[in-house]
Amino acid sequence: MKKIKEYHLELFRFQLLPIDKNIQLSLIDLEINDYDSLVKHKNILLERILTNENIKLQGKKSQVVFRLEYQSDTYFIFRIGVKRNLIRNTSDFKKEEIENYPNIQVIINTDPKIQTIGIERNYKAFGHTETASHILENSLLNYLQKYHLAIYIEPIYQEREFWNIIEKYQERIQKLSFDLIRPNLSNISIKIDKQIKRMQLETNSHKTKIEFESNKDSNLSIEKDNEQLESLIDYASKGGGPISLKVKGLSRRIKTSKSTETYTINELDYNGPKDKLLKILKGFGF
């Protein structure tokens, strides 16, 4: 019996923020003329870009192709391919180089309460799904800037991943760093200290670094019953920004985003009717 192939969608969160408070933008059809109206319509502006047939993605080293395959409400399904030349042997014993575009499926939900991206894991196209997320982020930013918006895309991972690292290196952790993106989704930032959120907004900070460091001859004490610390971890794990740790004896910092939350879907559902696939994803809360 043939084994049914499985596909893996790794999950990311995107956040859209006005570049600054001084809005020099006027879109009559959406009644955008100030900061508040821009915040209200930011996801609609992203959808305009996603449905633009002329949109292009820019890879750093390879040519990238991009096509919208399906749209339903706030869901957008794309196919992204990357140029990877192949060398093949011909019948006359010569070598021939041919173009090859291994590709992945990318699903975006622009609902302002969700703002999630699922990126297919395919090592023939991208060694890491984060490579594809960076291409998306950098390319979409080029289009969003004319609307006075910036986009940030971060992995979603299980909070327990952080605590597994803490348990493993408990008495060797000397530095704990958060790079928090200013929240624009209330449902994932409800635990974040209101003072932090207010200061981020008042100072126009898009990313705020919070760092804890022990004496060089000691280590940090990181406990689960620390409510303020737990709130930062909870927010970061939901796509609010990366966490890194410096461990005594290790030359490189450990990053929690190495184990992205993943949906596994069988081949029949994944490559079947798009509406059926979206129904499955909605069941997951995507």
C-alpha positions in Angstrom: 0.0 0.0 0.0 1.4 3.4 -1.0 2.2 5.6 1.9 0.4 9.0 1.8 2.8 11.9 1.6 2.6 14.6 4.3 3.2 18.3 3.9 4.3 20.6 6.7 3.3 24.2 7.1 5.4 26.2 9.5 3.7 29.1 11.1 4.6 32.8 11.3 3.0 35.9 12.6 3.1 39.2 10.7 2.5 42.6 12.2 1.8 45.9 10.4 2.9 49.2 11.9 2.8 52.8 10.6 6.3 54.0 10.0 5.7 57.0 12.2 3.0 59.2 13.5 3.3 62.0 10.9 1.1 60.6 8.2 1.6 62.2 4.8 -0.9 60.0 2.9 -4.3 60.6 1.5 -6.4 57.7 0.1 -9.9 59.1 -0.5 -11.5 55.7 -1.2 -10.5 54.4 2.3 -10.8 57.8 4.1 -7.1 57.6 5.2 -5.7 60.9 6.2 -4.3 60.4 9.7 -2.6 57.9 12.0 -5.8 56.3 13.4 -7.4 55.8 10.0 -4.2 54.2 8.7 -4.1 51.7 11.6 -7.8 50.9 10.9 -7.2 50.2 7.2 -3.6 48.7 7.2 -4.7 45.1 6.5 -6.9 46.3 3.5 -3.8 48.0 2.1 -1.8 44.8 2.5 -4.6 42.9 0.6 -4.3 45.4 -2.2 -0.7 44.6 -2.6 -1.2 40.8 -2.4 -3.8 41.0 -5.2 -1.6 43.1 -7.5 -0.7 41.0 -10.5 2.5 43.0 -10.9 3.9 42.2 -7.4 7.4 40.6 -7.5 9.6 39.1 -4.8 13.3 39.7 -4.6 15.7 37.0 -3.5 19.2 38.0 -2.4 21.0 35.4 -4.6 18.4 33.6 -6.7 15.5 34.5 -8.9 12.1 34.1 -7.2 8.7 33.7 -8.9 5.5 34.4 -7.2 1.8 33.8 -8.1 -1.5 34.2 -6.4 -3.4 30.9 -6.8 -6.5 31.3 -4.7 -8.3 33.9 -2.6 -11.2 33.6 -0.2 -12.2 36.4 2.2 -9.0 37.1 4.2 -7.1 34.0 3.0 -4.6 34.2 0.2 -2.8 31.1 -1.2 0.4 31.7 -3.2 3.0 29.6 -4.9 6.6 30.7 -4.6 9.4 29.2 -6.7 13.1 29.8 -6.6 15.5 29.2 -9.5 17.9 26.3 -8.9 19.8 25.2 -12.0 20.2 21.5 -12.5 23.0 19.6 -14.4 21.8 16.6 -16.3 23.6 14.0 -18.4 22.4 13.8 -22.0 22.2 10.7 -24.3 25.4 11.8 -26.1 27.3 11.7 -22.8 27.4 15.5 -22.4 26.3 17.6 -19.5 23.5 20.1 -19.9 22.3 22.8 -17.5 18.6 23.3 -17.2 16.4 25.7 -15.2 14.5 24.3 -12.3 12.1 26.0 -10.0 11.3 24.0 -6.9 8.4 25.7 -5.1 6.4 26.0 -2.0 2.8 27.0 -1.0 2.4 30.0 1.2 -0.9 30.7 2.9 -1.6 34.1 4.4 -4.6 35.1 6.6 -4.9 38.9 6.8 -7.6 38.9 9.4 -6.5 41.7 11.8 -7.1 39.4 14.8 -5.0 36.5 13.3 -2.4 37.8 10.9 -0.8 34.4 10.3 1.4 33.0 7.5 1.8 29.3 6.8 5.0 28.4 4.8 5.5 25.0 3.3 8.7 23.2 4.3 10.5 22.1 1.2 14.3 21.8 1.5 14.7 21.6 -2.3 13.4 25.2 -2.5 14.6 26.8 0.7 16.9 25.3 3.3 14.9 27.0 6.0 11.3 28.4 5.9 12.7 31.6 7.5 14.5 32.3 4.3 11.2 32.4 2.5 9.7 34.6 5.3 12.6 37.0 5.0 12.0 37.3 1.2 8.3 38.0 1.9 9.1 40.5 4.6 11.7 42.5 2.6 9.7 42.4 -0.7 6.3 43.4 0.9 8.1 46.2 2.8 9.1 47.7 -0.5 5.4 47.9 -1.5 4.0 48.9 1.9 6.3 51.9 2.3 4.3 54.0 -0.1 1.4 53.4 2.3 3.6 54.5 5.2 3.6 51.0 6.7 6.2 48.5 7.8 5.8 44.7 8.1 7.5 42.3 10.5 7.3 38.5 10.1 8.3 36.3 13.0 8.1 32.5 13.7 5.4 31.2 16.1 6.7 28.5 18.5 5.6 26.6 21.6 6.3 28.4 24.9 7.6 25.1 26.2 10.5 25.3 23.8 11.9 28.2 25.9 11.4 26.3 29.2 13.1 23.2 27.8 16.2 25.4 27.0 16.0 26.9 30.6 15.9 23.4 32.1 18.8 22.2 30.0 21.1 25.1 30.9 19.6 26.3 34.1 22.8 27.3 36.0 24.7 28.5 32.9 22.4 31.2 31.5 24.1 34.6 31.8 22.0 36.7 29.3 18.4 36.7 28.2 17.4 39.1 25.4 13.9 39.9 24.0 13.5 41.9 20.7 9.8 42.8 21.0 7.9 44.1 18.0 5.3 46.7 19.1 2.0 44.9 19.4 -0.8 45.5 17.0 -2.8 42.3 17.8 -4.6 42.7 21.1 -5.3 38.9 21.4 -1.6 38.0 21.6 -0.4 41.0 23.6 -2.9 41.1 26.4 -0.3 40.0 29.0 2.3 42.6 28.0 2.9 45.3 30.6 0.8 48.4 29.7 3.7 50.7 30.4 5.9 48.9 27.9 3.2 49.2 25.2 2.6 52.8 26.0 6.3 53.7 25.8 6.7 51.8 22.5 3.8 53.9 21.1 4.9 57.2 22.5 8.5 56.8 21.4 7.5 55.3 18.0 9.6 52.2 18.7 8.9 49.3 16.4 11.3 47.0 18.1 12.2 47.2 21.8 15.1 45.3 23.3 14.8 44.1 26.8 17.9 42.3 28.2 18.7 40.7 31.5 22.4 39.9 32.3 24.0 38.3 35.3 27.4 38.9 36.8 30.1 37.1 34.8 30.7 34.8 37.7 27.1 34.0 38.3 23.9 33.2 36.3 20.4 34.3 35.8 17.5 32.9 37.9 14.6 32.3 35.5 11.5 30.9 37.1 8.0 30.2 35.8 6.3 32.0 38.6 7.7 35.4 37.5 4.5 36.9 35.9 6.2 39.8 34.1 8.8 37.5 32.6 6.2 34.9 31.6 4.2 37.6 29.8 7.2 38.5 27.6 7.8 34.9 26.8 4.2 34.3 26.0 4.1 37.3 23.6 7.4 36.4 21.9 6.3 32.8 21.3 3.1 33.9 19.5 5.3 35.8 17.0 6.0 38.9 18.9 9.7 38.8 18.4 12.8 36.6 18.9 14.3 35.5 22.2 18.0 34.7 22.5 20.1 33.4 25.4 23.8 33.5 26.1 24.9 30.3 27.8 28.3 30.0 29.6 30.5 27.6 27.6 28.7 28.1 24.3 30.1 30.5 21.7 26.8 31.1 19.9 23.6 32.4 21.3 20.6 30.1 21.5 17.5 31.3 19.7 14.0 30.0 20.6 12.7 30.3 17.0 14.6 27.2 15.8 11.5 25.0 16.4 8.6 26.7 14.6 5.0 25.5 15.3 3.9 23.3 12.4 0.7 21.9 10.9 1.0 18.5 9.2 -1.5 17.9 6.4 -1.8 14.8 4.2 -1.2 15.0 0.4 -4.8 14.5 -0.6 -6.0 17.5 1.5 -3.0 19.6 0.8 -3.1 19.4 -3.0 -6.9 19.0 -3.2 -9.6 21.8 -3.5 -8.4 25.0 -1.9 -11.6 25.6 -0.1 -11.3 22.2 1.6 -7.7 23.0 2.6 -8.8 26.3 4.1 -11.6 24.5 6.0 -8.9 22.3 7.6 -6.7 25.3 8.5 -9.6 27.1 10.0 -10.2 24.0 12.2 -6.6 24.5 13.5 -7.4 28.2 14.3 -5.4 29.5 11.3 
